[in-house]
Amino acid sequence: MRTVIFDLDGTLADTSADLIAAANAALGVMGHAPQLVPGRDDATAFRGGRAMLTLGLERLGHLEPEAEVARGYPILLEAYGRALDVHTVLYPGAVAAVEALRAEDIRVGICTNKPEGLAHTLLQRLGVRGLFASLIGADTLATRKPDPAPYIAAVDRAGGALAHSLLVGDTITDRETARAAGVASVLVSFGPLGQGVADLAPEALLHHFDDLPALARRLLD
């Protein structure tokens, strides 16, 4: 069974503004002024909460911020959970592309480094959870991307076959995950890295979701 597995943040949805707001809220609880800026720091936002806190604390002069990041991460998750869909939007054409894949009997699922509960809630609020046959988050298994196990589980739970699957993502983490799993990667060029994702040498670039069904057919057939 052919299968397409999607990353979530920066691939299916632009979640950067809500992620950055949560990071700044966490810094505020920790006694610091906001440090992250929407637009400028979107790439860091798509790398996750710990990456955002690390950047913010480094800007505040923390040379070894690990302990502060560990303290702030639960605060960030709580803040994000309260307001995870204020500014978040699905990228243009994402829903139509997923529906087109399903119409061709291609299984679809999600493998994200966002905690599974938050990912589930966000997808529900965006009205698209029911489109995806599987959802694997950062805490679903003992490991997370770029370890291939979460990706393999996403394919399996979607009812697919690993040898006939591919990963759609936006970062080096997704590229490395696909490589480790031995499958093709498709990286989107409409995220904060833009055309820079070409430097990661994926099997294909995706410039707009309208192009995904034909691209998937080419790579999976």
Secondary structure, DSSP 8 states (H G I E B T S, - for coil): --EEEE--BTTTEE-HHHHHHHHHHHHHHTT------TTTTHHHHTT-HHHHHHHHHHHTT-SS-HHHHHHHHHHHHHHHHHSSSSS-EE-TTHHHHHHHHHHTT-EEEEE-SS-HHHHHHHHHHTT-GGG-S-EE-TTTSS--TTSHHHHHHHHHHTT--GGGEEEEESSHHHHHHHHHHT-EEEEESSSTTGGGGGGG--SEEESSGGGHHHHHHHHH-
